[in-house]
Amino acid sequence: MCSLDRNSKIYVAGHRGLVGSAIWNNLKSRGYSNLTGRTHQELDLLDQTAVRRFFDEERPDAVVLAAAYVGGIMANLQYRADFIWRNLQIQQNVIGESWRYGVKKLLFLGSTCIYPKDAPQPMTEDCLLTSPLEYTNEPYAIAKIAGLKMCESFNLQYGTDYIAVMPTNLYGPNDNFHLENSHVLPAMIRKIHLAKCLENNDWNMVRKDLGRRPVGMKKDGGTVVADSDSSKELIAEVLEHYGIYPGCVRLWGSGKPMREFLWSEDMADASVHVLLNVSFKDLAGAALPNRDGIMEVRNCHINVGTGKELSIREVAEKIVDVTGFAGTLSWDSSKPDGTMRKLTDVSKLHSLGWHHKVETDEGIRRLYDWYLSDLER
């Protein structure tokens, strides 16, 4: 059992993001009000000196490392150096300074993309590092593997209590709806919503959307951006670049890959449950000696998911139903699909006393409602 009480100061790194904001709210709902967080403008986690100064000034008792540089297939392909360098640097700074300062408890958030491309399904924690990774997200996956191994190694050498959780595909309030860099479900919601607006000739809603989240594309050696003040012609050109037409949406890949999706507030609840109720000794107790007599402690991370999957095509069709889109979907099979299946085995998580609550149908409805309300802010 963790030694944290409701007066403990907890630093949530990434407290404005998809998961970090949900963890912050979950902790608040449980009576943990001594929380601290910094925006990127207030604290650059890539800056070791700034991170060290923050720990010296704030002196947190526990840390939740939910900050990361993330994106979908397109971003992972284009910004490979950024994905490995930025995430390694963030982890090095936050985990390293947590140890230097003597933080009691740390929770590190990774991703199930750490598992091999052809991992047996459903993926157990023990399949880590058993075969090659999926190429498209290899740099990000390697960074996250390094993060969980940092936690494991600090625990073994220094007796810390740092735990790593590996969530499946997340979605929820405060999600990223960028048409190029976001994950698949929020990107599809926005694309289908915009195609519906174009189909209905609802330019007021289109402009409201682009005013909230301008969309750019590269053209003639530069970048053009469509926002609320852009001409209809420029808006149409930019949206067509992303496969969005009046009454039609062109989506990446074949639609056949199977994916597991977890509502971000469920992820937050699981994270806080682990933070407060699970210790490293609970996860490392089953270690066995190898043939050289060395006790091998590994794969102490925890999968967090639903244990259920559906195809990308099925998700898109559910979004069509929720949004009321009357147009058509097409699939661009020349674009990469990524890993064909990524289903987690959540037996360890269930044994630790936590199960998910929000199913995908309900989650898509909630997220679309949140997206529409966010446009009115």
N, C-alpha and C positions, 0 to 999 in steps of 0.2 A: 504493500500500500504506500502511496506517495505521501511525503511529509508536508505537502502543501495544504495550507488552510485558507480561509476566505480573505485573510489579510495579506497573503503572499503577493508580492509584486510579480506580475506575469507580463513579459514582453512578447507581443505578437508581431513578428516581422512579416510585413505584407498585410497589415490589418485593413487596408482599403480594397483588397483584391477579392476575387470570387470566394475562396475558401477562408482567407484570413478574416474577412468581415463577418462571415458566418460563425467562425470560431469565437471571435470577439463577442458577438451577440449571445452565443450559447453560454459562454463563461459568465456574462452579465446576468443571464436568466437564472444561473445557479448560485448567484450571490457573490461572485468573484468580481469585485468592483475596482480593485487596485490594479488596473491594467494600464500598460503604456505602449504606445506605438508611434511611428514616425512615417510621414510620407516620403517618397523618393526625394522630393525637393528639400525636405528637412534633414534627411540622412541618406547618403549614397552608400549602399551596402558594398559597393565595389572599392570603397576607400577605407583601407585598414585603419588608418589613423583616426578617421571620423568614427568608425565603429568602436574602436578602443575607448575613445573619449566618451561615447555614449554609455558604454558599460560602466566606466568609472563614475559617471554622473548619476545614472539611473539605478545601478546596483540591483538588477532583477534577481528574483529567487528562481524563476523558471522562464524558459524561452520556448516559443512555438515558432519554428522556422517555416513559414508558409510563403515567404517571398521567393520568387523564381522568375526566370526569363522563359516564357512559354509561347507556344504557337502550334498551328496545324501543319499539315504535310507541306504546303507551299513554303511556309516560313522555315520549316526545318531543312528543306532542301536549299533555300537561298542563303540562309544565315548560319551555316554550320559552325563557323568559328565563334560567332557570338553565343550560340547555344552552349557550347562546351566551356568557353572562357568565362562568360558572365556567371554561369551557375557554379562553376568551380570556385570562382573568386568570392561569391556571396557565401557559399558554404564554408570555405576556408576562414573567412573573417568572422562569421557569426558563431560557428561551432568552436573555432579556436579561441575566440574571446570569451565564450561561455565557460570553457575549461579554465582559462587563465583566471577568470574572476571567481570561479568556484560555484557556478550555477547548480542548484540542486537537481533540477529535472529539465530535460530538453526533449522536445518532440520535433522530429524532422519529417517533412512531407516530401515524398518522392513521386513515383509514377509507375504503373505496371508496364510501361514501355521498357523497363529494365530487363524484361524477360526475353529469351531468344525468340527469333522470328518463328521457328518451327517447334516451339515448346509444346509438350503434351497438354491437351486441354481437358479439364480446366487446369490453369497454371497454379501449382503449389509454390510456396516460398522456396522449396528445395531445388527448383529447376533453374535458379539463378546461375549464370556463368557456365551452363552446360553445353551451349552451342552458339553460333553467331547471332548477332542482333539484326533487327530490321534496318536496312541501310538508311532509309529516309530520316530516321530519328536517332541514329547511332550516337552522334555527339551529345545530345541531350541525355540519352540513356546512360552513357558512360559517366557523365557528370553526376547523375542521380545514384548510380552504383557507388561512385566514390563517396558520396554523402552518407549513404547507409553504412559503408565500410568504415568511415571516420567514426560514426557513432559506436559501432561495434568495437572498434579498436581502442577508442578512449575508455570504453567500459571495461575491456579486458586488461588494459595496462594501468589505468588510473582509478578504477572502481567507480566511475561515474554512472549515472542512470539516464542514458540518452537512448531514446527509442525511435525507430523509423517506421513510418506507415506508408504503404504504397497504394494510393487510391486508383481506382479505375477511371474511366472518362467521366469528368465532372461537368455539371451544368447547374445554373441557378441564378438568383439575384446578384447583380453587379458583375455579370458575365461580360466577356469581351466579345463584341459583335463585329469586330473588324472583318471586312470581307476577304482579306488576304491572310491575316495572322491569327484568326481565332480558330477554335476547335470546331468540329464538324456540326454539332447540333445547333449551337447559337448562330453559326454562319448560315445554315439552311433556314432557320426561322427568319432571319433578316432577308435573305434572298427571296423567299416565298412571299413574305409580307410585301416587299417592294414590288414584286411582279403583280401581286393582287392590286396594289394601289395604281400601278400603270394600267392594268387591265380595266380598272374602274375609272380611269382618267382623273384620279384623285391627286392632283398635283399639290394640293395643300398638305396632304399627309406625306407625300414624297419629300417636299421641301422641309417639312418639320423633321423628318428622319435624317436628312442630310445636314440640316442645321445642327442637330445633336451630335452626329457622327459623320463629318465630311469624308468623302471617298476620293482617293486619288489613283492615278495610273500614269505610267511612264509613256511619254510621247515626244517624238522628235528630239531626243536627247535630254529632255527635261521631264517635269511632272506637272500634270494638270489635275486640278482638284475641283470636284463638284460639291457645292454646298447649297445652302438655302437661297442664295442670291444668283446662282448660275442659271444660264439659259436652259430651256427645255432640250435644246439640241445637244449641249454639252453633257447634261445629266444623262440623257439617253445613251450617248456615246460611252460614257464612263460605266454606266450600269451594264451595257452590252458587253463590255470588256470582262465583266465578272459573270456573264451568262444570265443576266436578268433582262427579260423582255416583257412587253405587255402580254399577260396570259401564258407565259412560258418561262421555265427556269432550266438552265443547263447546269448539271451538277457533275463534279469530278468523279471519275472512276466508273465502275460497273454497277455500283450499288449492292454488290454481293457480299462484301466483307461483313462479318458479324461483330457486333460491339456490345459491350456492357456499359450502362450509364447509371451514374449515381447522383442523386440530388445533393447539391452542395451543403444544404443544411443538415442532411443525414451524415455527410462526411464530417461536418463540424461536430456533430453529436458523438460520432465514433471517436474522433480525435480527442475530444475532451474526456470521454470515457477512459481512453487509454492513458491520457496524461495523468488522470487522478487515481486510476485503479490498477494500473499495470506497471510492474517494474522489470528491469532487465533480467533479474534473477528468475522471474517467472518464465522467461522466454529461453533462457540458456541452460535450463536444468537438465535437458535431455542429451547433453553432449556425450560423445563416446570416444574412446581412444582409437587412433588410427594404428596401422601396423607397426609404427615406430614408437607407440606408446604416448603420443602427443594428443592431449584432449583437444579435439577440433570443435570450436564453438563458431558456428556460422549460420547464416540465414535466420537471424533472430528478428528480422523485420516482419511486419504484419500486413497482409493484403486487406484492403478495405473495398468492398463492393457489394453487389446484390447476389452474385452467383447466377444471374440470368442474362441472356443475350438475345439480340434481334438484329436483323440486317440493316445496313444503312438505308436501303430502299424502303424497308418497313418504317423506319424512323421518319423518312421524308413523307411517306404517305400519311402517317399520323399527324405530322405538321400541317399537311394539306387539309386534313379534316378539321383540326383545331382552328386554323386561320380562316377557313371558309374559302380558300383559293379554288377557283373554278377552272383554272388553266391546266396546262400539261407539264410534266417533268420529263426531261431527257437526260441521258447519261453519256458523258464523254469518256469512252473507254481508252482513249489515248493517254489519259492522265492516270497517275499511279493510284492504286488501291491501298497501298500499305499492307500491313499484316492482315491476313484473311480472317483470323480468329484471335481474340484476346479476352478470354473468359477467365476470371480469377476463381481459385478455390478459396473460399472464405471460412473453411472449417476452423482455422486457428482463431479467427475473430469471433466466431460463434461460441467457441469454447471459452472465450474470455468474457462472454456475457453481453454481446451486442449484436443486434439484427437491424437491417434497414427497415424503413417505414413507408417511404414514398415510391410508388411504382411509376414507370416511365410515362404512361398515359396521363396520369395526374401531374407529373412533373412538367411535361410539355405544356399543358394548359396553364400551369402556374407561371412558367417562364414567359409565355407569350403575353399573358396578362401583365406581368411585371414590365415587359418590354414596352407595351403600349402605354402603361402609366408613366414610365420613365420619359417617354417622349413629351409628356405634358408638363414635366418639371421645369 
